Amino acid sequence: MILSWNIGQYAKLRIAEGVIRSGSFPTQEFSLVSATRDGNYQRGPAFWHEDVGDPGDMNEVVIGLKQVGKLLYLWMYETDSDRGDAIVLERIE
């Protein structure tokens, strides 16, 4: 059940101009405030909207992104922590 929820939440991931969107219904969005880069790892604060259809609820989080070949690793941290599990996505062309 958790696996299928994660698949739906991160399906159709799109990244454009500092905004990451994923999911069909609901669609979540991460709006990057800034980012630092270390090799192929990027990290920075973002505003996370769990459901863009309900724009009133958002949280500030820190996200990390790392691309290795066709795999994209996405972490979502609490603002004061480095702890978190990565969501691993494979690019399908």
Sequence and secondary structure as in RCSB ss.txt:
>XXXX:A:sequence
MILSWNIGQYAKLRIAEGVIRSGSFPTQEFSLVSATRDGNYQRGPAFWHEDVGDPGDMNEVVIGLKQVGKLLYLW
MYETDSDRGDAIVLERIE
>XXXX:A:secstr
 HHHHHHHHHTT EEETTEEEE SSS EEEEES  EEETTEEEEEEEEES TTSTT EEEEEEEEEEETTEEEEE
EE TT      EEEE   
